[in-house]
C-alpha cells in the first residue's frame, strides 16, 4: 500500500448514490429559508466571474474587466465579485485593466481536458502566475484516476501546486466524468492530500456540470479531512449555475455540511458568467 492508498484508507469511501440523493433532498428542503436578499448579496461576493470562450480576445476581456471595475464601490450594501477567471493568455490583460480589489484567477494545466504534456501544464501554470494570477484552476486527471493510476494523478497535482508558488490552487474534479459518489470522494481526498487549496466541481465543458449530490460529497470529504488533519480547504461550485435559486441550493448544502466558517469568499466560490446579472435582478 503506497502513501496515497494509506491516505484514502482513513476515510469512509463506501458511499451509496441513493443514500446521498436522499440526504441532499432533505437539505435542499431548507433552501427556501435561505433565499433572502442578504444571502443573494453574499453569493454575489463569492462569484468567480468567468470568461472562457473561444471568441475571447484582449479587447473583449478588457471590457469584461471594466464591468467589474464599474461595480466596485457602486453599492454600499454589496461587495464586488471574488475573482475574474480567464484563460492564462489573458491574465496580463486582466492585471493591466483591473482597478477593483478582486482576485485574478486563471484556468491552466491543459484545461479543460488535462490532456497534454506535464511540461506544458507546468509552463502554463508558471506563466499565468508570473503574469499576475492569484489563483490557478487545474483539471484533475480523470483518465489516469479511472485507470487506478492514483500515484501519477497525485504527483501531477503536487508538481502543479509547486508551480503555483504563493498562488492558490483549485483542482477541478470534473464530477460529471467521475459519476459515482465514491469516485468523487476519492478524487476530493486525493486532491486535498496533494495540495489543493480548493476543490471544484466542473469545467463547465462536460455534462453534467455541478450537481447538488456532487457538492454534498465534496463537502463531506472536506469536513472529514479537516477533522482528521485540521486542514481547511475551499469548495467551488462551477458548471451550469445560472439562477439565484440554484446558487441558494448550493449555499444551503455548504452551510448545512460545513457550517458558517465556510460561508466566506475565502472558502466558498461559484464559478459563473451569467449568475452575477441574475443575482442582481433578484436583489
Residue pairs with C-beta under 8 A, 6 or more apart in sequence:
1 9
2 151
4 150
4 151
4 154
4 190
4 193
5 150
7 189
7 190
7 193
8 150
8 186
8 189
8 190
10 228
11 185
11 189
11 221
11 224
11 225
11 228
12 224
13 182
13 185
13 186
14 182
15 180
15 181
15 182
15 185
15 217
16 181
17 180
17 181
17 213
20 181
20 213
20 216
20 217
21 213
23 216
24 212
24 213
24 216
24 253
27 212
27 216
27 252
27 253
27 256
27 257
28 212
28 249
28 252
28 253
30 252
30 256
31 245
31 248
31 249
31 251
31 252
34 248
34 251
34 252
34 255
35 244
35 245
35 248
37 283
39 248
39 251
40 244
40 247
40 248
40 279
40 282
40 283
41 77
41 78
41 79
41 283
42 251
42 263
43 244
43 247
43 248
43 251
43 270
43 279
44 78
44 79
44 81
44 276
44 279
44 280
44 283
45 78
45 79
45 80
45 81
45 82
45 265
46 82
46 265
46 268
46 269
46 270
47 81
47 82
47 83
47 269
47 270
47 271
47 272
47 275
47 276
47 279
48 81
48 82
48 83
48 84
48 85
48 105
48 236
48 238
48 269
48 270
48 271
48 272
49 64
49 68
49 81
49 83
49 84
49 85
49 272
49 273
49 276
50 84
50 85
50 86
50 204
50 238
50 271
50 272
50 273
51 60
51 61
51 64
51 84
51 85
51 86
51 90
51 273
52 85
52 86
52 87
52 107
52 111
52 204
56 86
56 87
56 90
58 90
58 93
61 86
61 90
61 93
61 94
61 97
62 93
62 97
64 84
64 86
65 84
65 93
65 94
65 97
65 98
66 97
68 80
68 81
68 84
68 98
68 100
68 102
69 97
69 98
69 99
69 100
71 80
71 81
71 100
72 80
72 99
72 100
72 101
72 102
78 283
79 265
80 100
80 101
80 102
81 102
81 276
82 102
82 103
82 265
82 269
83 102
83 103
83 104
83 105
83 134
83 135
83 269
84 94
84 98
84 102
84 103
84 104
84 105
85 105
85 106
85 107
85 135
85 137
85 271
86 93
86 94
86 104
86 105
86 106
86 107
87 106
87 107
87 111
88 106
88 107
88 108
88 124
88 125
88 127
88 128
88 131
88 133
90 106
91 104
91 106
91 128
91 131
91 132
91 133
92 131
92 132
94 104
94 132
95 104
95 131
95 132
98 104
103 134
103 135
104 132
104 133
104 134
104 135
105 133
105 134
105 135
105 136
105 137
105 170
106 128
106 133
106 135
106 136
106 137
107 136
107 137
107 138
107 203
108 121
108 124
108 125
108 128
108 133
108 136
108 137
108 138
109 121
109 122
109 124
109 125
109 136
109 138
109 139
109 160
110 116
110 120
110 121
110 124
110 138
110 139
111 137
111 138
111 139
111 172
111 203
112 139
112 203
112 204
112 205
112 206
113 139
113 205
114 121
114 138
114 139
114 140
114 141
114 142
114 143
115 143
118 156
118 159
121 138
121 156
121 160
122 159
122 160
122 163
125 136
125 138
125 160
125 163
125 164
126 163
128 136
129 136
129 163
129 164
129 165
129 167
133 167
134 167
134 168
135 167
135 168
135 169
135 170
135 198
136 160
136 164
136 167
136 168
136 169
136 170
137 170
137 172
137 200
137 236
137 271
138 157
138 160
138 169
138 170
138 171
138 172
139 171
139 172
139 174
139 203
140 153
140 157
140 171
140 172
140 173
140 174
140 187
140 191
141 152
141 153
141 156
142 173
142 174
142 177
142 178
142 187
144 150
144 152
144 153
145 153
145 178
145 183
145 186
145 187
145 190
146 177
146 178
146 183
150 190
153 190
153 194
154 190
154 193
154 194
155 194
157 169
157 171
157 190
157 191
157 194
157 195
157 196
158 194
158 195
160 169
161 169
161 194
161 195
161 196
168 197
168 198
169 195
169 196
169 197
169 198
170 196
170 197
170 198
170 199
170 200
170 234
170 236
171 191
171 194
171 196
171 198
171 199
171 200
172 200
172 201
172 202
172 203
172 238
173 184
173 187
173 188
173 191
173 199
173 200
173 201
173 202
173 214
173 218
174 202
174 203
174 206
175 184
175 201
175 202
175 208
175 210
175 211
175 214
175 218
176 202
176 206
176 207
176 208
176 209
176 211
176 239
177 206
178 184
178 187
181 213
181 217
184 214
184 217
184 218
184 221
185 217
185 218
185 220
185 221
188 199
188 217
188 218
188 221
188 222
189 221
189 225
191 199
192 199
192 221
192 222
192 225
192 231
192 233
193 225
196 233
197 233
197 234
198 233
198 234
198 235
198 236
198 269
199 218
199 221
199 222
199 233
199 234
199 235
199 236
200 235
200 236
200 237
200 238
200 269
200 271
201 209
201 210
201 211
201 214
201 215
201 218
201 236
201 237
201 238
201 239
202 208
202 209
202 210
202 238
202 239
202 240
203 209
203 238
203 239
204 238
204 239
204 240
204 271
206 239
208 239
208 240
209 238
209 239
209 240
209 241
210 237
210 238
210 239
210 240
210 241
210 250
212 249
212 250
212 253
215 235
215 237
215 250
215 253
215 254
216 253
216 257
218 235
219 235
219 253
219 254
219 257
219 258
220 257
222 232
222 233
222 235
222 258
222 262
223 257
223 258
225 231
225 233
226 232
226 233
232 261
232 262
232 267
233 267
234 262
234 266
234 267
234 268
234 269
235 254
235 258
235 262
235 267
235 268
235 269
236 268
236 269
236 270
236 271
237 250
237 269
237 270
237 271
238 269
238 270
238 271
238 272
239 271
240 246
241 247
241 250
241 270
241 271
241 272
241 275
242 272
242 274
242 275
242 278
243 275
243 278
244 275
244 278
244 279
244 282
247 270
247 275
247 279
250 270
251 263
251 268
254 262
254 263
254 268
255 262
255 263
258 267
261 267
262 268
